Amino acid sequence: MEPILAANADVAWMLAAFVFVLLMFPGLAFFYGGMVGSKNVLNIMSMVMSTLAITAVLYVVIGYGLVSGPSVGGWGLIGNPTDFIGLTNWLTDDASGATQTLYFAAWFILFAAITIAIVASGAAGRMKFSAWLVFAPIWLLVVYFPVAHWVFSADVDDNYKGGFLLNKLEIVDYAGGTAVHMNSGVAALALAVVLGARKRRMERPHNLPMTMLGGGILFFGWFGFNGSCALGANFLAQAVILNTLLAGSAGMIGFAIIERWREGHVTSLGLITGTVAGLVGITPAASSMAPLGALCVGIFAAAVVAFLLSFKSRLKIDETLDAFAVHGIGGIVGTICIILFATEAAPAGVQGVLFGGPVDIVWRELAGIAITCTYSFVMTWLIAKGLDKLIGLRVDDETEMVGLDTTLHAETAYEIPSASVGRPGGGLAGLSPSAAAESVEKSMPASAPPAQV
């Protein structure tokens, strides 16, 4: 069931927030792109951007009903898509400006697409692009749509029941700490487990300014992500936007403190990673924190993420771009902060146990974490394992060593091959991985610097 907007000012704010969230896709593409090697930057950016196309088609055809439709059997597990297939019955303007069903359909598309885009972290540099285009829609259908229904779909009446985590377990999750962040982080971990480690696992980020730019765009987009969940230009929007700013800023500080303590220096990558971790932490808690609480959420979430990442080199699991730590663990820390020091004075009206709140908030929130993470990991692992058996997920060793940009996309991010290279008509398509790499190298001017690793 679609939410209701009360006034044209609400509609205007929501449309502006929609654009903010849309900018998160190039933001995430730059953020991830700078962290991989120069031979895989276009591949990971293509994986991120392709999720918009995949999700938009799937959501219009069947996804909106699965997330927001009345729960099948009233069990709260999955919505009924039959009334919403193709959105064909929503093309009449009621002229009041109050019911904005088409807007919310577009809004939910972005939330779904950014979730599966984050999952690409677990596949960077070694997954076939064709396999990604098969994996992504299956994951949305089997994992994201059910979890989003559990968390985002509210009960309307006895005949229109929503998701069980929101309505029966009554978890507090303002803007998707479970459905978006824990879900995507754990899924990235499961995908990485199935794919295995890269051959050149210690490959360094090739363009940190690009990553900083991407992280800054994500920060900008987060104001729309959290602010839009207020469903209008109101006091709640003001409160969550302030808390988002504070948590993201404090996250930069929290990560820097741990990095300086553990490594002896503060890095630009650490600063922007801490910012994103703080933003992830505040996502479920934005409506239940006072400003000081938002600062604590940002610092705690980023500090925990930084501490865990300092042990990354010891792990055998190659979750390449740290979605599990930043989004999975960051979302969990943000939810635990709700349990501990949510304040009744905040818009959500929830009281944490440290302030004398009800003890049952502990088991409700922890149950939400456990259910979401377990379901996401198990189902993602099964999907990836099944597809690996059927079509193969991973590129061959030669392709991986040469790089996915030239071998899968017939492009390079920084060197432009001559038009005569490769097959008639130019380009790199049709060449073997080694031949493509040789063609690129020959086409570079003699003064060109060596490619970065």
Secondary structure, DSSP 8 states (H G I E B T S, - for coil): ---B--SHHHHHHHHHHHHHHHTHHHHHHHHHHHHS-TTSHHHHHHHHHHHHHHHHHHIIIIIHHHHHS-BGGGSSS-B--TTTGGGTT-----SSS-B-HHHHHHHHHHHHHHHHHHHGGGGTTTB-HHHHHHHHHHHIIIIIHHHHHHHH----BTTB---HHHHTS----SS-IIIIIIHHHHHHHHHHHHH---TTTT---S-HHHHHHHHHHHHHHHHHHHHHTT-SSSHHHHHHHHHHHHHHHHHHHHHHHHHHHHHSS--HHHHHHHHHHHHHHHHHHTTS--HHHHHHHHHHHHHHHHHHHTTGGG-S---TT-HIIIIIIHHHHHHHHHHHH--TTSTT----GGGT--THHHHHHHHHHHHHHHHHHHHHHHHHHHHHHHT--B--HHHHHH-HHHHHHS--SS----TTSSSTTSSSTTS-HHHHHHHHHHHS-TT------
